[in-house]
Amino acid sequence: MRKSIIALLAIALLAIPATMAGDEVTGETAMGAQRSHISDSANRAAEYQSERDGFALSTWWDMNLEGGEQIQLDFSMLNSNEQEGYLRYNNGKSWTIEATLRRFDHNLPHDPLSNLEATDEGGKATFYTDEDPNAHYGIRVNESVATLKYRPHDAQAWELAIVGKRLRRSGTRQHTSVGHCENCHIVGQTRTVNETTDTVKFLASYEKPSHGVSYEASFRDFNSDADSLSRYYQYARHPGKPIASGDLFRNRVQFDDSILPVGVIPESKSLTQTFRGYYSKDNNHVDGAVAFAQNESQANGLRAKHSSARVRWLHTFDDTLALAIHGRYTSLSSDDYFIDVNDSLRATQGPQAGQSYYDIYLDAPGDFLRQSAFDRKTSSAQADLTYRYGAKKRQRIKGSLIAKQTDRDEFMETKEFKLRALFSGRMGDKSRYRFSAELLSATDPFANIRGGFREPRSAGHDPSGNPFSDLQYYDMYATRIADLTNQPTSGITAKAYFTTAKTANSALTFTGSYVDQKNDETNVYDWEKTAWNLGMSVWWAPSDRLFATASYTVMDNDVWTGVSVPVLDG
C-alpha cells in the first residue's frame, strides 16, 4: 500500500487594503497544484481522497462594509472533486444568508470473495462469482446547504430560518448476495449509485434568558435513479444430493431457476416536527421537548412513525445540594404488511412428488401478517441528587434512581430499575478522580423465546440415503422450549478513574472496571457474565508540537450461556 502526494502550496499571498473609505477588506489567496497517486487499496490508504490531479486553491476574505454589511468567504480546493466552501452575508440589520459546499470522493473496498470456496464430504459446495473482478468502487459526494435567517433588529429574541439542503451520492459499489437458504453461491456485482436526498427545514424560535420556545419542521425526500440490479437464482436441489437426484428439495423454496431483482433501495419521504421550551426562575429550571416523525416508503406505501416527549426539572437548594428529575416517553410503530408466500413449487420426484411444502408439513397456507417486533412504547423516569462539598466545592457525590419500562406491541414487556452512585472531584490542582457503581434489577429482558432445546439433540443419519427418513429440522424446531438471551436480569457494574499531572507536560492515568451480570429467567440455562479490566497510560509532551503516549491494559471477559445452533443443511 503506497500513497504519494506532490503539492505546491502558497505561491501567492494577497493582502488587500481597504478599497474605499469606511470599508475593511482583508483576506489571502494561495494557489498551487496537486498530484496524487494511490496504489493497492485506496479505501485503506486514502479513504476520502481523490486520485485526480488538478489546480489547488485556498482563499478567505472578510469584508466589513461602511453600511454595516458583512461578507465572509472561505473556499478551498485540491482538485475538481475535493472542494469545500463557506459564504456568509449579513445586511447589517436583520437578514443573514449562509451557504456551504462540500465535495469529496469516498473510496470503497472490493472484496475478491476468494475465501468463499469449500466442499463438504457430501458434495455440497460453497463457491463464488465476482462478475466484475477488476472494478474500482467509490462514491462521489456533493453536499450543498443554503440558510436564510431573519432576526428583527428591534426584537432580537425572535428568529426565523429556512434551510435547504441537497445531498447527492453517485458512483458504484459492490453488492453481494447469497443463494437460497445457505451461503452456497455468493455473487458479487457492481451496483450503480445515483441517490439524491433533498431536505427543507423551517425553524422559528423565541428565546430569552429566563424562558423560550422553538419549533422546527423538516421535510426530506430521498430518490434513487440508479439502474436496477438482478441476479440468477439456480435450480433448487437437495444440498446433499447430486443434481441427478431430481428436485427432491424444490418444494422447500419459494423461487428457483429465475432472474430476480436484488439490492433494491426503496425511495422514501419523511416529516419530522419538534417543539422545545424552557423556563427558569430563582432556583428552578424546567425544559422539555416533543417530537413527531413519520417515514413513508414510496415502493409500497408502508409508514413508520416515531413520537417522543421529555421533561426535566432542576432545583438547587443552595450551593451544595441540587435535585434533578427527568422523564421521557417514546413510541415506535409501523404498518402491518401481509406476506403472500409463493408456495406453488412442487416436487416431481420422491415420496413428496406433486406436493408443496405447506401441503405436507403445515396443512395450511404460509401467508401471514407481518407485525414488527420494533413496535413499542418506552417510558422512563430518573431522579438525581447531587451534593458538593470540600474546598471550592470541588468534591461531588451524586445518587441516581432510574426506572424504565419497554412495552413491545407484539412481544414481551421489560421492566428495569437501576441504582447508581458517583463520586468525583479533584485532589489538589493536579489530580482528578471518579468512581461509579450501579446496581441493576430487570424482568423479562429481550429474549429469543423458545430459541433452544432443553438438551442437545442432533438429527440421525439413515444409511440408505433417504433424506426423509432422518429427523427433519422442522421437527427439531417444534420441540424448542428454552428462552435464550444475552441480557441480564441482575447485575453490578463498577468503574474507576484517576489521573494526575505532576508537571505541565506529563500525565499518568489509571482506569478500571468490573461487571457481574446474570439472567435466571431463561427457564433452562442461566446466562452469566463476569468481566474486568485494568489500564494505565502515560502522556508526555516535550514541546507544543510533539507528544507521546503509552498505555497498557489487561482484561478478562467470561460469559456462560446455553445456545442452540440451527444446523440446517440448506
Protein Blocks (a to p, Z undefined) as FASTA:
>chain_A
ZZdddddehkbccddddfbghiacdddddddddddddehjlklmmmmbcfbdcddddddd
ddddfkopacddddddfbfklccddddddehimgccddddddddddddddehlmmgcddf
kopacddddfblmbccdddddddddddddddfklmkbccdddddddddedddddddddfk
mcfbccdddddddddddddddddddddfkbccdddddddddddfbdcddddddddddfkb
cfklopmklmmpfbehiacdehiacddddddddddddddehjbccdddddddddddfklo
pacddddddddddddfblmbccdddddddddddddddddddfkbccfedjkgoiafklmm
nopafbdcdddfkbccdddddddddddedehhlaccdddddddddddfklccdddddddd
dddddehjlbccdddddddddehiacdehkbcfbdcdddddfklpaklpccfklmmmmpc
bdcdfbdfbdcdddddddddfbfkbccdddddddddddfklomaccdddddddddddddd
fbfkbccddddddddddddddddddddeZZ
